[in-house]
Amino acid sequence: MTASKKTTAAAATTATTSTTTLIVGLSGCSCSGKSTLARLLRDVFPGCLVVHEDDFYKPASQLPRKNGFVDWDCAEAIDVPALADALSYVREHASLPPDLTTRHGRQDQEFINGCSIHPSVISELQHTVRSSLPPPTMTTTPSPPPRVCIVEGFLLYGPLMTALEPLLDVKCFVRASRARVTARRRDRDAYMCARWEGFWPDPPGYVDEVVWPNYVRAHAWMFEAGDVEGRFLGEERLRRRECDGGGGGVEVMREGAAVDADMEGTLRWFFGVVLKELQKRAPR
C-alpha cells in the first residue's frame, strides 16, 4: 500500500457538513470510466482534489484468495481505516494529507495524451462554473465555495465500507456492461497501482472469476431484481434503500442512460450533480 495508514485526523463518526470541502464519491465497476471522469472534473473545478481508492490497497500477503486468484477486487483488499483517515484530513483541511502518495502520475499523463473529450467541452464547463459560482468578492462573506474532492474507486458503497458513509457528501455511481468491462480489462495491457512496484497484468480468467462476481455481489441492491445490467431502482427507493448493507442516497445517471453511456454524456451528468451541490453550499 502506498498511502500512509496514519494521518493527523481521525475518521469522522457522524455526518457533518463542511463549508470548505465537498467530498464526492464516484464508484462503479472496474473500467467503468471513474478515473477518467475524476481527472476531467479536476480540470473543470478550481482546486479540485482527487483521491484514488486503489492507493489504499493492503499488502498482497494480507489479501484473500478467490477461485485460485489473489483477490484485489473486494472490499477486504482495501485499508478502509486509512482511506477514512485520509478523507477526514481532507474534510478538515481542504487539502490532501501530506503523507499521501499515489501511483497515478504516469497514468494521468497517459490520460491527458489520449483523452477523447474535446477541449472545448472542458472550456464550456469551466465557463459554467465561473458564471454559476460567484467569486467571494460578490458575496457577503469572504469564504469561497467549498473545494471539491472526488474520491473514486471500484467499491465505495458496499456493506464493508460503512466507515466512509459519514465522509461522503455526495455519492455518484457509473455503470458498465460485462462486455465492456471485459474488453477494457483485456485491452489494458497492465494496471499500475499500489499492487506492485510497477504494472500488474490480469491473470487469465481473473475478470470472469473475480472482478465481475464481486461487482454483482456488492451492487445488486441498487438494481431491480438484482440485475446489474438491468434497471436501477426508482429514484426514491434508491435514495432511501438500505439493503444488504447498501447505504442508499446514491446518484445515478438516468436520462438517456444506456448501460454503456458515452463519456461526454456521463461527464455532463456528473458535472451537473457536483455543480448543483456546490450551488447549495456556496455563500450568499
C-alpha positions in Angstrom: 0.0 0.0 0.0 1.4 3.4 -0.9 -0.9 5.5 1.2 0.1 6.0 4.8 -2.2 4.3 7.4 -1.9 7.3 9.6 -3.0 10.9 9.1 -3.4 13.7 11.6 -7.2 13.4 11.6 -9.3 10.6 12.9 -12.1 9.2 10.9 -15.4 11.0 11.4 -18.1 9.1 13.2 -21.1 11.2 12.4 -22.2 13.0 9.2 -21.1 16.6 9.1 -21.4 19.5 6.6 -18.1 21.1 5.7 -18.2 24.7 4.5 -14.7 24.3 3.0 -14.7 20.8 1.3 -17.3 18.9 -0.7 -16.3 15.2 -0.8 -17.9 13.4 -3.8 -17.8 9.7 -4.0 -17.6 8.2 -7.5 -17.9 4.5 -7.7 -18.7 1.7 -10.2 -17.3 -1.4 -11.7 -13.7 -1.6 -12.7 -13.1 0.1 -16.1 -16.4 1.9 -16.0 -14.7 5.3 -16.5 -14.3 6.5 -12.9 -10.7 7.6 -13.1 -11.3 9.4 -16.4 -14.3 11.3 -15.0 -12.4 12.3 -11.9 -9.4 13.6 -13.9 -11.8 15.6 -16.2 -13.6 17.1 -13.3 -10.3 18.0 -11.7 -9.7 20.3 -14.7 -13.1 21.8 -14.5 -13.5 22.8 -10.8 -10.8 25.2 -9.5 -8.6 23.4 -6.9 -10.3 20.1 -7.3 -8.6 17.2 -5.4 -8.7 13.6 -6.4 -8.3 10.6 -4.0 -7.9 7.2 -5.6 -9.2 4.2 -3.7 -6.6 1.9 -5.2 -3.8 3.9 -3.5 -5.1 2.2 -0.3 -4.6 -1.5 -1.1 -3.3 -3.7 1.7 -0.1 -5.7 1.1 -0.6 -8.7 -1.1 0.2 -11.0 1.8 -3.0 -9.8 3.6 -5.4 -10.3 0.7 -8.0 -13.1 0.4 -8.0 -15.6 -2.4 -10.9 -16.4 -4.6 -11.2 -19.2 -7.2 -7.4 -19.6 -7.1 -6.6 -15.9 -7.5 -5.4 -13.3 -5.1 -8.4 -11.1 -4.9 -7.6 -7.4 -5.4 -11.2 -6.5 -6.3 -13.0 -6.9 -3.0 -13.6 -4.6 0.0 -11.3 -6.8 2.1 -8.4 -5.7 -0.2 -8.7 -2.1 0.9 -7.3 -0.5 4.0 -10.6 1.2 4.8 -9.5 2.9 8.1 -6.5 4.5 6.2 -8.9 5.7 3.4 -11.3 7.1 6.0 -8.5 8.9 7.8 -7.3 10.5 4.6 -10.8 11.7 3.8 -11.2 13.1 7.3 -8.0 15.1 6.8 -9.4 16.4 3.5 -12.6 17.3 5.3 -10.8 19.3 8.0 -8.0 20.9 5.9 -9.4 21.1 2.4 -6.1 19.6 1.1 -4.7 16.1 0.7 -2.7 14.6 3.6 1.0 15.4 3.2 1.9 11.8 3.6 -0.5 10.5 0.9 1.3 9.2 -2.2 -0.1 8.0 -5.4 0.9 5.9 -8.4 -1.4 7.7 -10.7 1.0 10.3 -12.0 2.1 8.3 -15.1 -1.5 7.2 -15.8 -2.6 10.9 -15.6 -0.1 11.9 -18.3 -1.2 9.0 -20.5 -4.8 10.1 -19.9 -4.1 13.6 -20.9 -2.4 12.4 -24.1 -5.2 10.1 -25.1 -8.4 11.7 -23.8 -11.3 11.6 -26.2 -13.2 14.6 -24.8 -12.7 17.7 -26.9 -11.0 20.6 -25.1 -14.0 22.8 -26.0 -16.2 20.7 -23.7 -13.9 21.3 -20.8 -13.8 25.0 -21.6 -17.6 25.2 -21.7 -17.9 23.5 -18.3 -15.2 25.8 -16.8 -17.2 28.8 -18.0 -20.4 27.4 -16.5 -18.6 27.1 -13.1 -17.4 30.7 -13.3 -20.8 32.0 -14.2 -22.7 29.8 -11.7 -20.5 30.2 -8.6 -19.9 33.9 -7.8 -16.4 34.8 -6.6 -16.0 35.7 -2.9 -15.9 39.5 -3.6 -19.5 39.3 -4.8 -20.8 37.8 -1.6 -21.4 39.0 1.9 -18.7 36.7 3.3 -15.0 36.2 2.3 -15.4 32.5 2.2 -15.2 30.9 -1.2 -17.4 28.0 -2.4 -16.4 24.6 -1.0 -13.3 22.9 -2.5 -14.3 19.7 -4.4 -12.6 16.4 -3.6 -13.5 13.4 -5.7 -12.8 10.0 -4.2 -13.0 7.4 -6.9 -13.0 3.7 -6.5 -14.5 0.4 -7.6 -16.2 -0.2 -4.3 -17.2 2.7 -2.0 -20.8 2.0 -1.0 -20.9 -1.7 0.0 -21.5 -3.2 3.4 -17.9 -3.3 4.4 -17.3 0.4 3.5 -19.7 1.9 6.1 -16.8 3.8 7.7 -16.8 6.1 4.6 -20.6 6.9 4.8 -20.3 10.0 7.0 -17.4 11.3 5.0 -19.2 11.4 1.6 -21.3 14.4 0.9 -22.4 13.1 -2.5 -22.4 9.6 -3.8 -22.4 9.0 -7.6 -22.3 5.8 -9.4 -21.4 4.9 -13.0 -22.1 1.6 -14.7 -20.7 -0.5 -17.5 -21.7 -3.8 -19.1 -19.9 -7.0 -18.5 -18.8 -7.0 -22.2 -17.3 -3.5 -21.9 -15.6 -4.3 -18.6 -14.1 -7.5 -20.0 -12.9 -5.8 -23.2 -11.4 -2.8 -21.4 -9.5 -5.0 -18.9 -8.3 -7.2 -21.8 -7.2 -4.2 -23.8 -5.5 -2.5 -20.9 -2.1 -4.3 -21.1 -1.4 -3.8 -17.4 -2.6 -1.9 -14.4 -0.4 0.5 -12.5 -1.4 1.0 -8.9 -0.3 0.2 -5.4 -0.5 -3.6 -6.1 3.1 -3.9 -7.2 6.2 -1.8 -7.8 5.2 -1.4 -11.4 2.5 -2.8 -13.6 0.1 -5.6 -12.8 -1.5 -7.6 -15.6 -4.7 -9.5 -15.1 -4.2 -13.3 -15.0 -6.3 -15.3 -17.5 -9.8 -15.7 -16.2 -9.5 -13.0 -13.5 -12.4 -10.8 -14.7 -14.8 -13.7 -15.0 -13.9 -15.4 -11.8 -13.2 -12.4 -9.5 -13.9 -8.9 -10.9 -17.5 -9.3 -12.2 -18.8 -11.6 -9.5 -17.5 -9.3 -6.8 -19.2 -6.3 -8.6 -22.5 -8.1 -8.8 -22.5 -9.1 -5.1 -21.7 -5.6 -3.9 -24.1 -3.7 -6.1 -27.1 -5.9 -6.8 -29.1 -4.0 -4.1 -29.1 -0.9 -6.4 -31.0 -2.7 -9.3 -34.4 -4.2 -9.9 -34.3 -8.0 -9.3 -30.5 -7.6 -8.6 -29.7 -7.4 -12.3 -26.7 -5.1 -12.6 -27.2 -4.8 -16.3 -30.9 -4.0 -15.9 -32.8 -1.1 -14.5 -31.9 0.9 -11.4 -34.3 1.0 -8.6 -36.7 4.0 -8.7 -35.1 7.3 -7.6 -36.8 7.5 -4.2 -36.2 3.8 -3.5 -32.5 4.1 -4.4 -32.1 7.2 -2.3 -33.7 5.6 0.8 -32.8 2.0 0.2 -30.6 0.2 2.8 -30.4 -3.3 1.7 -27.6 -5.9 2.3 -25.6 -3.1 3.8 -26.0 -0.6 0.9 -26.2 2.9 2.3 -28.7 4.4 -0.2 -28.6 8.0 -1.2 -26.7 7.2 -4.4 -27.0 9.4 -7.5 -27.2 7.6 -10.8 -27.4 8.7 -14.4 -31.0 8.0 -15.7 -31.8 10.2 -18.6 -30.5 8.5 -21.8 -28.6 6.1 -19.6 -27.8 3.0 -21.5 -25.6 0.6 -19.7 -22.6 1.9 -21.6 -23.3 5.6 -21.8 -20.8 7.8 -23.8 -18.1 9.6 -21.9 -19.2 13.1 -22.7 -22.8 12.5 -21.6 -21.6 10.9 -18.4 -19.2 13.8 -17.8 -22.0 16.3 -18.2 -24.3 14.4 -15.8 -21.5 14.1 -13.2 -20.6 17.7 -13.6 -24.3 18.7 -13.1 -24.6 16.7 -9.9 -21.5 18.3 -8.4 -22.3 21.8 -9.5 -25.8 21.6 -8.0 -24.4 20.6 -4.7 -21.8 23.4 -4.8 -24.6 25.9 -5.5 -26.5 24.8 -2.5 -23.4 25.3 -0.3 -22.0 28.4 -1.8 -22.1 31.5 0.4 -24.8 34.0 -0.4 
